[in-house]
Amino acid sequence: MHAGHHRASERALRIAEDRLAVIDERIAAQTAARDRLAAALRSAADRPHSP
């Protein structure tokens, strides 16, 4: 393996880690939105059955 390949690999790894962080942020935001929606649906479903 020549010397330049190691630096390129480190750069590629940083790019991949950045992309993973962006995906993680999107998943967290979507999960929060999903949880809010699920809670709203549970709340709405519970209303007609309340005493």
PDB file of N, CA, C and O in Angstrom:
ATOM      1  N   MET A   1       0.861  -1.203   0.000  1.00  0.00           N
ATOM      2  CA  MET A   1       0.000   0.000   0.000  1.00  0.00           C
ATOM      3  C   MET A   1       0.890   1.243   0.000  1.00  0.00           C
ATOM      4  O   MET A   1       1.817   1.341   0.804  1.00  0.00           O
ATOM      5  N   HIS A   2       0.616   2.180  -0.887  1.00  0.00           N
ATOM      6  CA  HIS A   2       1.449   3.373  -0.943  1.00  0.00           C
ATOM      7  C   HIS A   2       0.981   4.415   0.069  1.00  0.00           C
ATOM      8  O   HIS A   2      -0.123   4.324   0.608  1.00  0.00           O
ATOM      9  N   ALA A   3       1.840   5.407   0.320  1.00  0.00           N
ATOM     10  CA  ALA A   3       1.623   6.370   1.403  1.00  0.00           C
ATOM     11  C   ALA A   3       0.337   7.173   1.234  1.00  0.00           C
ATOM     12  O   ALA A   3      -0.345   7.453   2.220  1.00  0.00           O
ATOM     13  N   GLY A   4      -0.004   7.545   0.013  1.00  0.00           N
ATOM     14  CA  GLY A   4      -1.179   8.376  -0.217  1.00  0.00           C
ATOM     15  C   GLY A   4      -2.481   7.687   0.125  1.00  0.00           C
ATOM     16  O   GLY A   4      -3.459   8.354   0.462  1.00  0.00           O
ATOM     17  N   HIS A   5      -2.518   6.376   0.048  1.00  0.00           N
ATOM     18  CA  HIS A   5      -3.766   5.643   0.275  1.00  0.00           C
ATOM     19  C   HIS A   5      -4.256   5.800   1.717  1.00  0.00           C
ATOM     20  O   HIS A   5      -5.459   5.904   1.955  1.00  0.00           O
ATOM     21  N   HIS A   6      -3.336   5.817   2.668  1.00  0.00           N
ATOM     22  CA  HIS A   6      -3.745   5.923   4.069  1.00  0.00           C
ATOM     23  C   HIS A   6      -4.457   7.252   4.335  1.00  0.00           C
ATOM     24  O   HIS A   6      -5.493   7.282   4.999  1.00  0.00           O
ATOM     25  N   ARG A   7      -3.900   8.346   3.815  1.00  0.00           N
ATOM     26  CA  ARG A   7      -4.541   9.653   4.007  1.00  0.00           C
ATOM     27  C   ARG A   7      -5.916   9.689   3.345  1.00  0.00           C
ATOM     28  O   ARG A   7      -6.869  10.235   3.902  1.00  0.00           O
ATOM     29  N   ALA A   8      -6.007   9.103   2.153  1.00  0.00           N
ATOM     30  CA  ALA A   8      -7.289   9.069   1.453  1.00  0.00           C
ATOM     31  C   ALA A   8      -8.304   8.262   2.262  1.00  0.00           C
ATOM     32  O   ALA A   8      -9.477   8.626   2.339  1.00  0.00           O
ATOM     33  N   SER A   9      -7.849   7.181   2.854  1.00  0.00           N
ATOM     34  CA  SER A   9      -8.754   6.351   3.646  1.00  0.00           C
ATOM     35  C   SER A   9      -9.250   7.109   4.875  1.00  0.00           C
ATOM     36  O   SER A   9     -10.425   7.021   5.229  1.00  0.00           O
ATOM     37  N   GLU A  10      -8.357   7.851   5.522  1.00  0.00           N
ATOM     38  CA  GLU A  10      -8.767   8.631   6.694  1.00  0.00           C
ATOM     39  C   GLU A  10      -9.800   9.686   6.305  1.00  0.00           C
ATOM     40  O   GLU A  10     -10.767   9.915   7.031  1.00  0.00           O
ATOM     41  N   ARG A  11      -9.587  10.329   5.151  1.00  0.00           N
ATOM     42  CA  ARG A  11     -10.540  11.341   4.682  1.00  0.00           C
ATOM     43  C   ARG A  11     -11.888  10.689   4.373  1.00  0.00           C
ATOM     44  O   ARG A  11     -12.937  11.218   4.742  1.00  0.00           O
ATOM     45  N   ALA A  12     -11.858   9.547   3.700  1.00  0.00           N
ATOM     46  CA  ALA A  12     -13.094   8.841   3.379  1.00  0.00           C
ATOM     47  C   ALA A  12     -13.824   8.433   4.658  1.00  0.00           C
ATOM     48  O   ALA A  12     -15.052   8.493   4.729  1.00  0.00           O
ATOM     49  N   LEU A  13     -13.061   8.022   5.661  1.00  0.00           N
ATOM     50  CA  LEU A  13     -13.665   7.630   6.928  1.00  0.00           C
ATOM     51  C   LEU A  13     -14.343   8.829   7.592  1.00  0.00           C
ATOM     52  O   LEU A  13     -15.444   8.699   8.128  1.00  0.00           O
ATOM     53  N   ARG A  14     -13.695   9.994   7.561  1.00  0.00           N
ATOM     54  CA  ARG A  14     -14.309  11.198   8.146  1.00  0.00           C
ATOM     55  C   ARG A  14     -15.591  11.564   7.412  1.00  0.00           C
ATOM     56  O   ARG A  14     -16.586  11.931   8.037  1.00  0.00           O
ATOM     57  N   ILE A  15     -15.568  11.465   6.079  1.00  0.00           N
ATOM     58  CA  ILE A  15     -16.769  11.766   5.302  1.00  0.00           C
ATOM     59  C   ILE A  15     -17.896  10.803   5.670  1.00  0.00           C
ATOM     60  O   ILE A  15     -19.041  11.214   5.861  1.00  0.00           O
ATOM     61  N   ALA A  16     -17.557   9.516   5.767  1.00  0.00           N
ATOM     62  CA  ALA A  16     -18.564   8.520   6.124  1.00  0.00           C
ATOM     63  C   ALA A  16     -19.122   8.786   7.519  1.00  0.00           C
ATOM     64  O   ALA A  16     -20.325   8.652   7.743  1.00  0.00           O
ATOM     65  N   GLU A  17     -18.252   9.163   8.456  1.00  0.00           N
ATOM     66  CA  GLU A  17     -18.717   9.467   9.816  1.00  0.00           C
ATOM     67  C   GLU A  17     -19.638  10.683   9.823  1.00  0.00           C
ATOM     68  O   GLU A  17     -20.629  10.710  10.553  1.00  0.00           O
ATOM     69  N   ASP A  18     -19.311  11.694   9.007  1.00  0.00           N
ATOM     70  CA  ASP A  18     -20.173  12.873   8.906  1.00  0.00           C
ATOM     71  C   ASP A  18     -21.544  12.489   8.348  1.00  0.00           C
ATOM     72  O   ASP A  18     -22.575  12.951   8.838  1.00  0.00           O
ATOM     73  N   ARG A  19     -21.544  11.641   7.321  1.00  0.00           N
ATOM     74  CA  ARG A  19     -22.816  11.203   6.731  1.00  0.00           C
ATOM     75  C   ARG A  19     -23.635  10.418   7.747  1.00  0.00           C
ATOM     76  O   ARG A  19     -24.855  10.565   7.826  1.00  0.00           O
ATOM     77  N   LEU A  20     -22.948   9.579   8.523  1.00  0.00           N
ATOM     78  CA  LEU A  20     -23.641   8.806   9.549  1.00  0.00           C
ATOM     79  C   LEU A  20     -24.262   9.736  10.591  1.00  0.00           C
ATOM     80  O   LEU A  20     -25.383   9.505  11.044  1.00  0.00           O
ATOM     81  N   ALA A  21     -23.536  10.780  10.966  1.00  0.00           N
ATOM     82  CA  ALA A  21     -24.060  11.731  11.945  1.00  0.00           C
ATOM     83  C   ALA A  21     -25.307  12.434  11.407  1.00  0.00           C
ATOM     84  O   ALA A  21     -26.269  12.643  12.146  1.00  0.00           O
ATOM     85  N   VAL A  22     -25.292  12.797  10.121  1.00  0.00           N
ATOM     86  CA  VAL A  22     -26.456  13.442   9.516  1.00  0.00           C
ATOM     87  C   VAL A  22     -27.649  12.488   9.517  1.00  0.00           C
ATOM     88  O   VAL A  22     -28.767  12.885   9.847  1.00  0.00           O
ATOM     89  N   ILE A  23     -27.407  11.231   9.146  1.00  0.00           N
ATOM     90  CA  ILE A  23     -28.487  10.239   9.141  1.00  0.00           C
ATOM     91  C   ILE A  23     -29.028  10.042  10.553  1.00  0.00           C
ATOM     92  O   ILE A  23     -30.240   9.952  10.749  1.00  0.00           O
ATOM     93  N   ASP A  24     -28.128   9.975  11.538  1.00  0.00           N
ATOM     94  CA  ASP A  24     -28.569   9.824  12.932  1.00  0.00           C
ATOM     95  C   ASP A  24     -29.455  10.988  13.363  1.00  0.00           C
ATOM     96  O   ASP A  24     -30.454  10.786  14.053  1.00  0.00           O
ATOM     97  N   GLU A  25     -29.090  12.213  12.955  1.00  0.00           N
ATOM     98  CA  GLU A  25     -29.904  13.384  13.299  1.00  0.00           C
ATOM     99  C   GLU A  25     -31.280  13.289  12.656  1.00  0.00           C
ATOM    100  O   GLU A  25     -32.287  13.594  13.294  1.00  0.00           O
ATOM    101  N   ARG A  26     -31.327  12.865  11.394  1.00  0.00           N
ATOM    102  CA  ARG A  26     -32.611  12.720  10.699  1.00  0.00           C
ATOM    103  C   ARG A  26     -33.475  11.656  11.368  1.00  0.00           C
ATOM    104  O   ARG A  26     -34.679  11.844  11.542  1.00  0.00           O
ATOM    105  N   ILE A  27     -32.858  10.541  11.739  1.00  0.00           N
ATOM    106  CA  ILE A  27     -33.607   9.469  12.405  1.00  0.00           C
ATOM    107  C   ILE A  27     -34.157   9.969  13.737  1.00  0.00           C
ATOM    108  O   ILE A  27     -35.308   9.694  14.075  1.00  0.00           O
ATOM    109  N   ALA A  28     -33.343  10.698  14.491  1.00  0.00           N
ATOM    110  CA  ALA A  28     -33.795  11.218  15.778  1.00  0.00           C
ATOM    111  C   ALA A  28     -34.987  12.158  15.597  1.00  0.00           C
ATOM    112  O   ALA A  28     -35.955  12.092  16.354  1.00  0.00           O
ATOM    113  N   ALA A  29     -34.914  13.036  14.586  1.00  0.00           N
ATOM    114  CA  ALA A  29     -36.015  13.969  14.333  1.00  0.00           C
ATOM    115  C   ALA A  29     -37.268  13.215  13.898  1.00  0.00           C
ATOM    116  O   ALA A  29     -38.373  13.529  14.340  1.00  0.00           O
ATOM    117  N   GLN A  30     -37.092  12.223  13.033  1.00  0.00           N
ATOM    118  CA  GLN A  30     -38.245  11.454  12.558  1.00  0.00           C
ATOM    119  C   GLN A  30     -38.850  10.620  13.679  1.00  0.00           C
ATOM    120  O   GLN A  30     -40.069  10.467  13.758  1.00  0.00           O
ATOM    121  N   THR A  31     -37.992  10.078  14.549  1.00  0.00           N
ATOM    122  CA  THR A  31     -38.485   9.289  15.678  1.00  0.00           C
ATOM    123  C   THR A  31     -39.283  10.171  16.633  1.00  0.00           C
ATOM    124  O   THR A  31     -40.320   9.752  17.147  1.00  0.00           O
ATOM    125  N   ALA A  32     -38.803  11.393  16.872  1.00  0.00           N
ATOM    126  CA  ALA A  32     -39.531  12.315  17.741  1.00  0.00           C
ATOM    127  C   ALA A  32     -40.894  12.650  17.131  1.00  0.00           C
ATOM    128  O   ALA A  32     -41.904  12.684  17.833  1.00  0.00           O
ATOM    129  N   ALA A  33     -40.913  12.895  15.823  1.00  0.00           N
ATOM    130  CA  ALA A  33     -42.174  13.208  15.158  1.00  0.00           C
ATOM    131  C   ALA A  33     -43.121  12.009  15.209  1.00  0.00           C
ATOM    132  O   ALA A  33     -44.321  12.167  15.431  1.00  0.00           O
ATOM    133  N   ARG A  34     -42.573  10.814  15.004  1.00  0.00           N
ATOM    134  CA  ARG A  34     -43.381   9.596  15.063  1.00  0.00           C
ATOM    135  C   ARG A  34     -43.961   9.390  16.465  1.00  0.00           C
ATOM    136  O   ARG A  34     -45.123   9.013  16.618  1.00  0.00           O
ATOM    137  N   ASP A  35     -43.140   9.641  17.479  1.00  0.00           N
ATOM    138  CA  ASP A  35     -43.609   9.476  18.851  1.00  0.00           C
ATOM    139  C   ASP A  35     -44.725  10.470  19.181  1.00  0.00           C
ATOM    140  O   ASP A  35     -45.696  10.127  19.855  1.00  0.00           O
ATOM    141  N   ARG A  36     -44.571  11.715  18.692  1.00  0.00           N
ATOM    142  CA  ARG A  36     -45.633  12.701  18.917  1.00  0.00           C
ATOM    143  C   ARG A  36     -46.925  12.272  18.235  1.00  0.00           C
ATOM    144  O   ARG A  36     -48.003  12.377  18.820  1.00  0.00           O
ATOM    145  N   LEU A  37     -46.822  11.791  17.002  1.00  0.00           N
ATOM    146  CA  LEU A  37     -48.000  11.343  16.267  1.00  0.00           C
ATOM    147  C   LEU A  37     -48.645  10.149  16.971  1.00  0.00           C
ATOM    148  O   LEU A  37     -49.865  10.103  17.127  1.00  0.00           O
ATOM    149  N   ALA A  38     -47.830   9.190  17.392  1.00  0.00           N
ATOM    150  CA  ALA A  38     -48.367   8.014  18.082  1.00  0.00           C
ATOM    151  C   ALA A  38     -49.074   8.418  19.372  1.00  0.00           C
ATOM    152  O   ALA A  38     -50.130   7.877  19.698  1.00  0.00           O
ATOM    153  N   ALA A  39     -48.498   9.363  20.102  1.00  0.00           N
ATOM    154  CA  ALA A  39     -49.118   9.828  21.338  1.00  0.00           C
ATOM    155  C   ALA A  39     -50.444  10.528  21.049  1.00  0.00           C
ATOM    156  O   ALA A  39     -51.422  10.338  21.774  1.00  0.00           O
ATOM    157  N   ALA A  40     -50.476  11.338  19.986  1.00  0.00           N
ATOM    158  CA  ALA A  40     -51.705  12.030  19.618  1.00  0.00           C
ATOM    159  C   ALA A  40     -52.791  11.026  19.225  1.00  0.00           C
ATOM    160  O   ALA A  40     -53.955  11.191  19.589  1.00  0.00           O
ATOM    161  N   LEU A  41     -52.412   9.999  18.491  1.00  0.00           N
ATOM    162  CA  LEU A  41     -53.381   8.986  18.081  1.00  0.00           C
ATOM    163  C   LEU A  41     -53.899   8.201  19.285  1.00  0.00           C
ATOM    164  O   LEU A  41     -55.090   7.902  19.374  1.00  0.00           O
ATOM    165  N   ARG A  42     -52.996   7.868  20.211  1.00  0.00           N
ATOM    166  CA  ARG A  42     -53.441   7.167  21.423  1.00  0.00           C
ATOM    167  C   ARG A  42     -54.411   8.033  22.215  1.00  0.00           C
ATOM    168  O   ARG A  42     -55.421   7.547  22.724  1.00  0.00           O
ATOM    169  N   SER A  43     -54.095   9.319  22.314  1.00  0.00           N
ATOM    170  CA  SER A  43     -54.939  10.255  23.042  1.00  0.00           C
ATOM    171  C   SER A  43     -56.319  10.351  22.385  1.00  0.00           C
ATOM    172  O   SER A  43     -57.343  10.330  23.068  1.00  0.00           O
ATOM    173  N   ALA A  44     -56.334  10.457  21.068  1.00  0.00           N
ATOM    174  CA  ALA A  44     -57.605  10.555  20.332  1.00  0.00           C
ATOM    175  C   ALA A  44     -58.397   9.255  20.465  1.00  0.00           C
ATOM    176  O   ALA A  44     -59.619   9.291  20.614  1.00  0.00           O
ATOM    177  N   ALA A  45     -57.726   8.122  20.414  1.00  0.00           N
ATOM    178  CA  ALA A  45     -58.399   6.839  20.509  1.00  0.00           C
ATOM    179  C   ALA A  45     -58.970   6.620  21.905  1.00  0.00           C
ATOM    180  O   ALA A  45     -59.986   5.944  22.063  1.00  0.00           O
ATOM    181  N   ASP A  46     -58.330   7.181  22.905  1.00  0.00           N
ATOM    182  CA  ASP A  46     -58.777   6.987  24.282  1.00  0.00           C
ATOM    183  C   ASP A  46     -59.992   7.855  24.618  1.00  0.00           C
ATOM    184  O   ASP A  46     -60.761   7.498  25.510  1.00  0.00           O
ATOM    185  N   ARG A  47     -60.184   8.974  23.935  1.00  0.00           N
ATOM    186  CA  ARG A  47     -61.263   9.886  24.291  1.00  0.00           C
ATOM    187  C   ARG A  47     -62.664   9.254  24.243  1.00  0.00           C
ATOM    188  O   ARG A  47     -63.420   9.403  25.202  1.00  0.00           O
ATOM    189  N   PRO A  48     -63.032   8.560  23.169  1.00  0.00           N
ATOM    190  CA  PRO A  48     -64.407   8.013  23.127  1.00  0.00           C
ATOM    191  C   PRO A  48     -64.655   6.966  24.205  1.00  0.00           C
ATOM    192  O   PRO A  48     -65.796   6.747  24.613  1.00  0.00           O
ATOM    193  N   HIS A  49     -63.575   6.312  24.670  1.00  0.00           N
ATOM    194  CA  HIS A  49     -63.751   5.237  25.650  1.00  0.00           C
ATOM    195  C   HIS A  49     -63.650   5.729  27.086  1.00  0.00           C
ATOM    196  O   HIS A  49     -63.787   4.952  28.030  1.00  0.00           O
ATOM    197  N   SER A  50     -63.408   7.036  27.242  1.00  0.00           N
ATOM    198  CA  SER A  50     -63.270   7.559  28.610  1.00  0.00           C
ATOM    199  C   SER A  50     -64.631   7.581  29.295  1.00  0.00           C
ATOM    200  O   SER A  50     -65.643   7.856  28.651  1.00  0.00           O
ATOM    201  N   PRO A  51     -64.665   7.297  30.585  1.00  0.00           N
ATOM    202  CA  PRO A  51     -65.958   7.328  31.318  1.00  0.00           C
ATOM    203  C   PRO A  51     -66.490   8.737  31.492  1.00  0.00           C
ATOM    204  O   PRO A  51     -67.555   8.926  32.081  1.00  0.00           O
TER     205      PRO A  51
END
